[in-house]
Structures are given as C-alpha cells and as structure tokens.
Amino acid sequence: MLLSIRRCVAPAALAVLIMLTGCSSLPGSGTTRAGAGTVEVSKIAGAGPAVLFEAGLASHKESWGTVFTEIGTSNAVFAYNRPGTGRSLPTTRRRDGLTIVEDLRQLLKAEKLTPPYVLVGHSAGGLYMQLYARLYPDEVAGLVLVDPTHPTQFEGDGALDRRPGGGAAMVVMGMVGPAGAEFAALAQTGQQVLDAPALRKNIPTVILVAPDRSGTPIAGFDNAKRANFAKLYPAATLREVEGGHHLALERPEVVIEAIRQVLR
C-alpha cells in the first residue's frame, strides 16, 4: 500500500537549513583509518541494533542533522563521510557500490560496531544500502531508504539527455569534486544491486519517496521507476512524503518515525 504524508514547505527556508546544517558537525565526530583511508565519522554509543546513516551523492554526514541526534537518544548511531568529503581524505580506490560497501564494512569493524544494523540511506546512499542489504542480509536488522536512487534511475526516460536542460545540474554536481567517480559509477552500482540476491522478506523495510523534485538535480525522475520500488521490494512499506529530495532536513520527523518503525 502506498501511504501519503503531505506538508507544505518553503524552498527558501529549506535552502537556509541545508546551509546551516552543513556548517555544524554531528555529535561524536572524529577521524579514523580504515577501508579507504582516513575517514571522518560521527558515533554515539547506545543500545543495539546500531543505526547506520549513508548520505547522498556529494552530501556530508551532517545532512542527517536532527534525525541522527534523535535516534541517538535510544540507539547506537553511526555516520561517516565518504572519501573526499569533509575531513575524509580522497582515495584512488574504485567508487562503485561493491567497493563502497566493502569499505564501509571494514570501517564498521574498525569502529567495533557489531551487526546486525539498521541501514538508512538517502539518494545514492540509498542505492549503496540496497546493495549492502542484499549482499549481507545476516548483518542487517532493517532498511530505511530515504528518497533513494533506483538501480536504473539513469536509464530510459531517466537518462540525462532526456532530462530538462540535459540534466545539466546533475552533470555539474557529478563532474566536480569528490562525487565525480561515484557519479560515473552509478549505473554500474545499479546493475550490481540488480545482480545481487533479492532482499530477504524478513528484513523490515520502509521506503520514503518525495514527489516534489523540482529544483533538484534529479528533477523529472521517471515516475514508473519510483513505482517500481514496490515490485523490487514487495514486502516493504512504501510512503509518499510531500516535500523535496532532502527529506532528512525538510521532514526529519517522518524519517525518524520510519526508523523507529523498523526498530520496533
């Protein structure tokens, strides 16, 4: 069943909120060495299962903001910056999903975080968390996908050359800075997800999708692919949340409730 959660949000206010959030570190921040090298992490000790947060393309761990700190009042929480973002140093390692998931598993081992975990991923981070959950189901207690990237998002009607303006905003974001290699590997990562075993039905899963993608690099996303999430994950709860792409900042209460539902 597709549930709908609606609310009116001012885009200008959200832009300010995003800027402010990016300037303040999450609690428990520091650096460690594992996986891809020197990595900036944030961690709050607490009860299990630990909740792991994976940010979107070119996004900092601070994009989880209130969601991270609120869930941290009841559970262990962990977030990090992928290489080249924040204080995480760049890497020469491949940036496809398989590599990113393996680097994350090494990082979690170094940080002494014991599975199973609740995986929470936004946008491209949601694609990585889909892959993690499919490949290592014994390490996963639950999955929350926050306006996630579909495995075939940039194919067919979603191809960049079919988007308004040729997908210029996405191209610019993907070709500059640390996100470039990840952006170039997204199609490969999507295929890796589809090639992996199907998600186990006993892993509680909530998928939040935002219909309002105007003003974001993925405006014009193929609605058929969004609906296809229900076929990819038939046991999941799929909720349509009115708002923009950055739901953790714009609608943190909805993301918090989705995580708590999975934890229950």
N, C-alpha and C positions, 0 to 999 in steps of 0.2 A: 504493500500500500504506500502511495506517495502522500506524505503529510506535508502541509504547507504552513509556514510560520512567517507572518508578514509584519513589516515595520517600515516606517518612512525614515530615511537617514539623509542628512545633508552632506553632499560630497565634499564641500569645502571643509566642514568640521572633521571629516574623516582624514583628509589630507594633512591637516594640522596634527591630528592624533598620531598618524603614522610618523611624522617628523619628530614629534616629542618622544615617542616610544623608542625610536632608533637611537636617541641620544642617551638613554639611561640603561645601564646593564641590569640584567636579571639578577636576583639574589644568588649567592653561592657561585659567583663567576671566578674563573681562573684559567690557566692553561695546563695542558698535559701533553705527553708524547706517546703516540700510538697510531697504528694504522697508517694514515697518510703523512704523519709527521707531527709537528706542533699544532695542537688543536685547542681552540678556546671553547670552554664548556661552562655550563651552569648546572648545579646539582643541589637538591635539597634532600637530606636523608629523611626517611619515613617508612611507613608500613608498605607492604607489597600488595599487589604487584606494582613494580615501578612503571611510571608512565613516561614514555619517550616521545619527544617532540622533534619532528623533522620539518624545517622551514621550506618555503618555496624557492624557485629559481631566483638567485641574486638577493635573497632575503636573509636578514640576520636572525639569530635566535630570539632577539628582543621582540620580534614580530608576534610572539606568543603572549607577551605582556601579562595582563590580568589572569588569563587562563592558566599560565604556568604557576603563578604565585597562589592562586586559589586552590588548584588541585594539590599543590604542595602543602596545604594545611592538613591534608588527610593521607596523602600517599607520597612515596618517594617519587621525585620528578627529575628528569634529565633532558637538557637541550644542548646543542652544540652548533658551531659554525663550520660549514664545510670549507675545504681549503680555499684560501684567497679571500675569505670574508672575515671581517673583524680582525681579531688577533690570530686567526688561523692562517698559518703560512701557506703560500702556494705549493702545489705539488706537480710533479711531472707524470704521476700515475694517470691511467685512463680514467675518464669520468662517466663511464656508462653505469647503469644501475647495479650490475653484478659487482663491480669494483666498489661502488659507494656502500652497498650493503655489507660487503666483507670488511671494509674499513671501519664501518660502524660497529660491527660485531667485535673487532679487535679493540676498539675504543671502550666498549662496554665492559669487556673482560678486564682491561687495564684499570677501569674505574670501579671494579669489583661490584658491578650491578648484576644480580642474579636473575635469570629468566624464571618463569615466563613474564613477558612485558605486555603492557597495553601500548600499542603503536598509534601515534597520532601524526598525520601528515597533511600538509597544505600544498595544493597545486602540484608542482613537480615533486615535492616532498611526499605527496600522497601516492605518486607513481612508485617511488622508491619503497614506501611502506607496503604497497600491494605486493611488490616483489619479495620483500622480506617475509611477509606472512605466508606467501605461497611456498617459498623455499624452505622455511624453518618453522613449520606450524607448531612444533613442540616447544618453541621458545616464545610463543605468542598467546597471551591470555585474552586479547581483544584488539579491535582495529577501529579507529575513527578516521575517516577521510574527509577533509575539510575543503570543499570545492576542488576536488582532485583533478589532476590531469588524466584523461582517458588514454589507454595504451595506444590508440590510433588517432589521437587528437589532431595530428598534423597531416592526416591523410584525407583524401576525398574532398568533401566540402570544407574541411578544416585546414586544407593546405594553405600555406602562406600566400601563394599567388592568387588565391580565390578570396582572400580577406580584403576588407575595405582598406585602400591605400597599400595593398600588397603586404599587409602585416608589418608595416614599417616599424611600429613601436616594438614589436617582438624581436624583429631583426636587430634593431639598435641595442636592445637590452641583452640579446644573446651574443652579440659580436664584440662587446666591450666588457672589460673587467673579468672577474673570475668565473662568471656564469657561461662564458663562451663555449668552453669544452663540454659542459653539461648540456647546454642548449643543442649543440651539434650532435650529441649522442641520444637525444630524447626519443627519436624514432627507434633506435636500436634498443633502448631501455624498454620501450613499449612492447617490442617483439619479445624481449626476454620475459616480460610479465606473461604474455600470452603463451609462451613456450613452457612456462613453469606449471607444476601441478595446480589444479583448481583449488581455490581457497576452501579449507575444511568448513563444513556447515556448522560445526560445533564451536567455531570461533565467533563470538558475538561481534557484530559489525554494524556501525552506523555511518551512513554517507550523507553529508550535508552538501547540497548544491545551491548555488546562488544564480538566479536567472538574470540579474542585472550586472552585465559585464561591460557596460558602456564605460568608456574612459580607461579601460584596462588593456594590456597587450593582447588579451585573448578575446576581445570583443568579437562577436559574430561566430562564436563556437557552435558547431553543429549540434542542434538540439537532439537529433537522433542518437548521437553518441552519448549525450548525457543520459538519455532514457535507457541506453544500452547497459548502463551500470546495473540496472535491475536484472538483466539477463546474465551479466558476468557474476553477480553476487546475489543469487535469488533468495538467500536466507537473511540478507541484510535489511536493516531499516533504512529507507531512503527518504530524506526530508528535504523539501524545497524551502529555502530560507530567503526571504526577500531582503536584498541588500547587494553589496558589491562583492568583489572577489576576496577581499581581505576580511573574512568573517571573524577571525580571532580578535581583530581590533574593533571592528564595527559592531559585531554581535557576540561579545565574549560569553554572555550568559547562555546562549544557545550551544556554543561549543563546550562549555563547562558541563551543561546538562547531558550532552551526548556522551562525554567521557564518563560521567557518573553513572549513566545508564549501563554502559559497558562494564564498569567496575562492579555494579550490582549483580 
